[in-house]
């Protein structure tokens, strides 16, 4: 190490000035989810990158390196929002995430763009004046690079010019390349350097900036500061073809090996998409791989001259082969040269027509391990993997030191070693931007992505591929940074893990200070406070049945406020519910009378649905008359018929939940978690005799949820609902649904909808609003996150593709139908889709046990806690 020249002269922020007088800027490039893009979208992405490379005025390079995850930063909970009784469980949750990430995804791929730049110069007179000034002030400053003087200083004026150049570069990148590009921090640039000497180990980030001393018009830095992190590394380039390192860490001295592989042969033709994406292909391996791709653009004229030299060389080789073998020459002897000749001619013709440049490209791969055998095994797998897409790698045994130095930040531009000359189209087809990332940068840990359709042994690659990335969900990001809804949809067949995900999200949101209302029609969580005792003081479990004690619990008029707009909405809602329940038109005599009865009731101090019936009775008997409502005998009979129907329902079955008299004690909604268990609740199914009743109950429950969201509290809120999308089947329900979602958006509350049938979310074609719509836009516009579990048939899978926004290809349909338990396809706030897996038993066995609803788990639960059923939390019941 001591005999090699360290390339860096000065480092500050994301800028590195090398000892050859050139500066390099380093930038984060957001990688794009690639798994479920259509072929057309992949071509668009490649064309975008190709255009950038062809037109970029700078020399650039891509570096894909693994960096460690910091779970404590990724799980961005606010400790102040964690309820006191959940603090210990919260710490355990974070520790579990850290443990699982270390097991499954200890590092992630960071894509860095390096841009080489020259200092911004003024006009010719300014340049002469600056040079003369520097020479007069200190002649040695102008001769440092030639005579080997003080290497660790730089004129302030030169540094300022580099800073201006970097600002120009950053502006260019954000304008013409890729949204979301950000400069690396100084700590990250130092990390890029330090890890080069100990590949396979992720040294901690050193937060101390380089100490820059400005004196006499110069910036001075110490040699130790410049080479920080590399001073305690011993490198040996033996055995030949490999690098051995030894580094002192605070806790121990560690050793390891790494090896560089370079590209020796490119495929003669581009097979894009799905057959050339080298960066994505490397992520299929069960170990991390570093990729360095340095580019240097050659003008069209220079490129064609280079091709002509190559062409002449190939032709000469063919002639030599023919002369040396004479008539015995076989086609296979010159086949490869002939193929290269044809490729050369085709490329030259294209360059002549399109005037596009060629690129010098140095494509270097690096693998590492604790032993030489581990490195050899990994390089064999890497070579085999790259052969699948036609890239041939070789091990430059005598050039390991050269390649090592070329991968250091601040290294010189491409030299003559291991260069290939492709087009921008080919470079772009390697697709450095590809990733499987989905979800938010931080938040609730949801599991890891799984690469799809890559090899026969899918189980192995699913669990161990380094392309797998952690998935997080941060509902605050949607509202506070993206101005989007944070509501979510969970769909899929029974027994695939929907309930597990729902409960896990509910639990983690409680830890994040979110107050939640959960409608629980299956009574699956009756023992939750016994299995998770930390939830006992936070939870109010309310069991709603057909008994008289629950009469009026969902009366939409009880507890109405003084806000005029709110009262008007409640009036409209109550009228529409009663009309729908009775099957009456609002233009009929009975429908008109209902409207008057509701209006009279809403003026009272304690309105209720039973008071509406009292007013309707007064109208039917003639006790109450209105000048513009003159009822003849037939009309009074209609009103009496509707009244009798509603009175009968108000006294029996679940309909009595809708009819309170104003004296009922409302359900207590002040607890962080309110579980409403609806015994015997049936989802509305058109054609059944109880369809109208069940639909009206669903409307009333939605209004109850709106009331929960509308409560003035300082806490964020969430509602978990099954099948609430059915509301839009009827206009009465659609009104309630729209108002509910509007209130949720205005109050920054999120709604989690659980759906079993994907086709239910594609409403009938006759409900299309505009050409090109399928009628489901109302639902999709209110969805931020979408989770699709396995479905039962191809038609369902095709509907799921529509909801996820991916093409319904055979591959995607099979992917959805083949999802295993605990696996789903996720569409995030940025419209990315990826396959995700959460093994909750691995993450937190206690939560898995509490949320497991399989028959054997229910039997175990009944045995352990059945005797406590009557002691369940019932705060708020009347």
Order of alpha helices (4+ residues) and beta strands (2+ residues): beta-beta-beta-beta-alpha-beta-alpha-alpha-beta-alpha-alpha-beta-alpha-beta-alpha-beta-beta-alpha-beta-beta-beta-alpha-beta-alpha-alpha-beta-alpha-beta-alpha-beta-alpha-beta-beta-alpha-beta-alpha-beta-alpha-beta-alpha-beta-alpha-alpha-alpha-alpha-beta-alpha-beta-alpha-beta-alpha-beta-alpha-alpha-beta-beta-alpha-alpha-alpha
